[in-house]
Amino acid sequence: MDPARLAVTGRTEAFSDGVFAIVITLLILDVRAPTSEPSGLLGDLLAQWPAYLGYLTSFLYVGVIWLNHHALFNRIQRIDKGLNLTNLVLLLTTAFLPFPTSVLATAIQDGDPRNISVAVALYALVAGLMCASWLLIFSYLGRHPDLLTGVDAAFFRRERVRAWTGILGYTAAGALGSVTSVAAPLVLLLALPVFYFITSHGLARKTHV
């Protein structure tokens, strides 16, 4: 690798943090004050529970993505054009999350089973693509270990397992949404961010970050 083509990670991290912050802010725009009849405000507020759940779930998920991104970049010494491009793919999929979140919350609130199935599938597709973008990043880093510090070859195998867990898990959630009630896929959609939070420093920490 030509050293002249390498750069420090500060600008990439700052830009990524800005994207994550904007995405989290956009999520709240789907939680709106209801237009209510006299004495009906409380019921209308309670009826919006899918919007609150969607906001909370995706807020936490974007937060978990940021934690994983932060942990990864603590291991990266230098960045090149290829890594910048793969990072942009991750940001692209993350920034798209508010849309399926809004679609899913609206579908659950309306209560149409067929629309809920489509909305679950859409959310699962976007989240699965986001996990695939992590797989892309770790595959690239596996071919360019000179960009990292304090990382052994086993690190890339473990991180690919984490990425594949999300891809397969979200695929399963989308499939469940077409054959079961909304509860089963929602549990899976909520469980996967918890998994990524618990393992945000990797499946087996080898370095201090």
C-alpha positions as CSV (number, residue, x, y, z in Angstrom):
1,M,0.0,0.0,0.0
2,D,1.4,3.4,-1.0
3,P,1.7,5.4,2.3
4,A,0.8,8.6,0.3
5,R,-2.7,7.1,-0.3
6,L,-3.4,6.6,3.4
7,A,-4.9,9.1,5.7
8,V,-5.8,9.4,9.4
9,T,-9.3,8.4,10.4
10,G,-10.4,11.7,12.0
11,R,-12.4,13.1,9.1
12,T,-14.1,9.9,8.4
13,E,-15.1,9.4,12.0
14,A,-16.4,12.9,12.3
15,F,-18.4,12.6,9.1
16,S,-19.8,9.3,10.2
17,D,-20.8,10.6,13.6
18,G,-22.6,13.5,11.9
19,V,-24.6,11.0,9.8
20,F,-25.5,8.9,12.8
21,A,-26.6,12.0,14.7
22,I,-28.8,13.2,11.8
23,V,-30.4,9.8,11.4
24,I,-31.3,9.6,15.1
25,T,-32.8,13.1,14.9
26,L,-34.9,12.2,11.9
27,L,-36.5,9.3,13.7
28,I,-38.4,11.6,16.0
29,L,-40.2,13.3,13.1
30,D,-42.5,10.2,12.8
31,V,-43.8,10.8,16.3
32,R,-46.5,13.5,15.8
33,A,-49.1,15.2,18.0
34,P,-52.5,13.6,17.2
35,T,-55.5,15.6,16.0
36,S,-58.1,14.7,18.6
37,E,-61.8,15.1,19.3
38,P,-62.8,16.7,22.6
39,S,-61.6,14.5,25.6
40,G,-60.0,12.1,23.2
41,L,-56.4,13.1,23.5
42,L,-55.3,10.4,25.9
43,G,-56.8,7.6,23.8
44,D,-55.2,9.0,20.7
45,L,-51.8,9.3,22.4
46,L,-52.0,5.7,23.6
47,A,-53.1,4.5,20.1
48,Q,-49.7,5.8,18.7
49,W,-47.8,3.2,20.7
50,P,-46.3,1.7,17.4
51,A,-44.7,5.0,16.6
52,Y,-43.2,5.2,20.1
53,L,-41.9,1.6,19.8
54,G,-40.5,2.2,16.3
55,Y,-38.7,5.4,17.5
56,L,-37.3,3.7,20.6
57,T,-36.2,0.6,18.7
58,S,-34.5,2.4,15.8
59,F,-33.0,5.0,18.1
60,L,-31.3,2.2,20.1
61,Y,-30.3,0.4,17.0
62,V,-28.6,3.4,15.5
63,G,-26.9,3.9,18.8
64,V,-25.7,0.4,18.7
65,I,-24.4,0.8,15.2
66,W,-22.5,3.9,16.4
67,L,-21.0,1.9,19.3
68,N,-19.9,-0.8,16.9
69,H,-18.5,1.8,14.5
70,H,-16.6,3.5,17.3
71,A,-15.1,0.1,18.5
72,L,-14.0,-0.7,15.0
73,F,-12.3,2.6,14.4
74,N,-10.4,2.3,17.6
75,R,-8.7,-0.6,15.8
76,I,-8.1,1.3,12.6
77,Q,-4.8,3.3,12.2
78,R,-5.1,4.5,8.7
79,I,-7.9,4.7,6.1
80,D,-7.7,4.4,2.3
81,K,-10.2,5.0,-0.5
82,G,-11.6,1.5,-0.5
83,L,-12.3,1.6,3.3
84,N,-13.9,5.1,2.8
85,L,-16.2,3.6,0.2
86,T,-17.2,0.6,2.3
87,N,-17.9,3.0,5.2
88,L,-20.1,5.1,3.0
89,V,-22.2,1.9,2.1
90,L,-22.7,1.4,5.9
91,L,-23.8,5.0,6.3
92,L,-26.1,4.7,3.3
93,T,-28.0,1.7,4.8
94,T,-28.1,3.2,8.2
95,A,-29.5,6.5,7.0
96,F,-32.3,4.6,5.3
97,L,-33.5,3.1,8.5
98,P,-36.0,5.9,9.4
99,F,-38.1,5.0,6.3
100,P,-38.9,1.4,7.1
101,T,-39.3,2.3,10.7
102,S,-42.0,4.8,9.8
103,V,-43.7,2.3,7.4
104,L,-43.7,-0.5,10.0
105,A,-45.1,1.8,12.7
106,T,-47.9,3.1,10.4
107,A,-48.8,-0.4,9.3
108,I,-49.0,-1.8,12.9
109,Q,-51.1,1.2,13.9
110,D,-53.5,0.7,10.9
111,G,-53.8,-3.0,11.8
112,D,-54.0,-4.5,8.3
113,P,-52.2,-7.9,8.5
114,R,-51.0,-7.9,4.8
115,N,-49.6,-4.4,5.1
116,I,-47.9,-5.4,8.4
117,S,-46.2,-8.4,6.6
118,V,-44.9,-6.1,3.9
119,A,-43.7,-3.6,6.4
120,V,-41.9,-6.2,8.4
121,A,-40.3,-7.6,5.2
122,L,-39.2,-4.0,4.2
123,Y,-37.6,-3.3,7.6
124,A,-35.9,-6.7,7.7
125,L,-34.5,-6.1,4.2
126,V,-33.0,-2.7,5.0
127,A,-31.6,-4.0,8.3
128,G,-30.2,-7.1,6.6
129,L,-28.5,-4.9,4.0
130,M,-27.0,-2.8,6.8
131,C,-25.6,-6.0,8.3
132,A,-24.3,-7.0,4.8
133,S,-22.5,-3.6,4.7
134,W,-20.6,-4.6,7.8
135,L,-19.7,-7.9,6.1
136,L,-18.3,-5.8,3.2
137,I,-16.2,-3.7,5.6
138,F,-14.7,-6.7,7.4
139,S,-14.1,-8.5,4.2
140,Y,-12.2,-5.4,2.9
141,L,-10.2,-5.1,6.2
142,G,-9.4,-8.8,6.0
143,R,-7.6,-8.1,2.7
144,H,-5.9,-5.0,4.1
145,P,-4.8,-5.8,7.6
146,D,-2.1,-3.1,7.4
147,L,-4.8,-0.5,8.1
148,L,-5.4,-1.9,11.6
149,T,-3.5,-2.2,14.8
150,G,-3.5,-5.0,17.4
151,V,-5.8,-7.3,15.4
152,D,-5.2,-11.0,14.6
153,A,-6.6,-13.0,11.7
154,A,-9.2,-14.6,13.9
155,F,-10.8,-11.2,14.5
156,F,-12.1,-11.1,10.9
157,R,-13.6,-14.5,11.1
158,R,-15.5,-13.6,14.3
159,E,-16.7,-10.3,12.9
160,R,-18.0,-12.0,9.7
161,V,-19.9,-14.4,12.0
162,R,-21.5,-11.4,13.7
163,A,-22.5,-9.9,10.3
164,W,-23.9,-13.2,9.0
165,T,-25.9,-13.5,12.2
166,G,-27.7,-10.3,11.4
167,I,-28.2,-11.1,7.7
168,L,-29.7,-14.5,8.5
169,G,-31.7,-13.2,11.5
170,Y,-33.3,-10.4,9.6
171,T,-34.1,-12.8,6.7
172,A,-35.8,-15.0,9.3
173,A,-37.8,-12.1,10.7
174,G,-39.0,-11.1,7.2
175,A,-40.1,-14.7,6.6
176,L,-41.8,-14.9,9.9
177,G,-43.7,-11.8,9.2
178,S,-45.5,-13.5,6.3
179,V,-46.6,-16.5,8.2
180,T,-47.1,-15.5,11.8
181,S,-48.5,-12.7,13.9
182,V,-46.5,-9.5,14.2
183,A,-45.2,-10.4,17.7
184,A,-42.8,-13.1,16.6
185,P,-40.8,-11.0,14.0
186,L,-40.9,-8.0,16.3
187,V,-39.2,-10.0,19.1
188,L,-36.5,-11.0,16.6
189,L,-36.1,-7.4,15.3
190,L,-35.6,-6.3,18.9
191,A,-33.3,-9.1,19.8
192,L,-30.7,-8.5,17.1
193,P,-29.7,-5.0,18.2
194,V,-29.3,-6.4,21.7
195,F,-27.0,-9.0,20.4
196,Y,-24.9,-6.3,18.6
197,F,-24.8,-4.2,21.7
198,I,-23.6,-7.0,23.9
199,T,-20.9,-7.9,21.3
200,S,-20.0,-4.4,20.2
201,H,-16.3,-5.0,21.0
202,G,-16.4,-8.4,19.2
203,L,-17.3,-11.9,20.1
204,A,-14.0,-12.3,21.9
205,R,-12.0,-9.2,22.9
206,K,-8.3,-9.5,22.2
207,T,-7.3,-5.9,22.6
208,H,-8.3,-3.1,24.9
209,V,-10.4,-0.4,23.1
